Amino acid sequence: MTGACPEEFVEIANRLADASGAAIRPHFRRRIAVADKPDLSPVTVADEAAERDIRRILERACPGHGIVGEEFGSDGAGRDFVWVIDPIDGTRSFICGVPLFTTLIALLRDGEPILGVVDQPVLGERWVGARGRGTVFNGAPVNTAAPKPLAEAAMFTTAPDMFDGSAFGGAAAAEAYGRLRAAARLTRFGLDGYAAGLLASGLIDLHVEGDMKPWDYLALVPVIENAGGVMTGWTGDRLTLEADDGLTLAASSPALHAAALDVLGSGRARHGG
């Protein structure tokens, strides 16, 4: 579906981020219990409190919308409008006192992400990307970097062992990632979803990830694409709630995205290339 994201939904998304930050900040750099979920990823009282507060607001403000959250599952995922929430993306950074975790909030319309928020509640940094409205950082418009060759690109990945050959696409993904890393100018690690904000602001060029779930990537798509970049899976396919291989590629320009896809062995991009 075409058309700009309604302003009322942008306002609601900002309210959600405000509420999430208020729930998270009192727990930051405090000694709190950490539990392991079935997939062995960590969860804390801060993750759960933030998602509860977000859901409470949405139930009042958007009663006809669906909600998909990392901590408390799915309700109405097949509806026309669906909010997808990761209350703390980068929980490992959060529990270690590193202020580079984020709250991720996405709104889908007919399955397409039309609104995304990447919010860092400790530093007071927020990127909001909305279809037809561009991307702003703390209210000021931002854009991705000018197009450049892959050989001059700065690339971020959350962790080097994400592509060690044992998971997240196995040996084939590890080999493809190794080719892309060798082709880029430099690679750095860390940041989780925070890297998407830096990409939207023109500070880095590529963000390449594995083991991603819908709540990890759907908010990033509008933030990056409404700033001038491109974000898809490694096959060049659009990212949706149903994407299941967990491999994502974001680039600052369509040309760089196409070049990265070629190195990954997936051919030319099917979107924006």
Secondary structure, 3 states (H helix, E strand, C coil): CCCCCCHHHHHHHHHHHHHHHHHHHHHCCCCCCEEECCCCCEEEHHHHHHHHHHHHHHHHHCCCCEEEECCCEEECCCCCEEEEEEEEECHHHHHCCCCCCEEEEEEEECCEEEEEEEEECCCCEEEEEECCCEEEECCEEECCCCCCCHHHCEEEECCHHHHCCCCCCHHHHHHHHHHHHHHCCEEEECCCCHHHHHHHCCCCCEEEECCCCHHHHCCHHHHHHCCCCEEEECCCCCCCCCCCCCCEEEECCHHHHHHHHHHHCCCCCCCCC
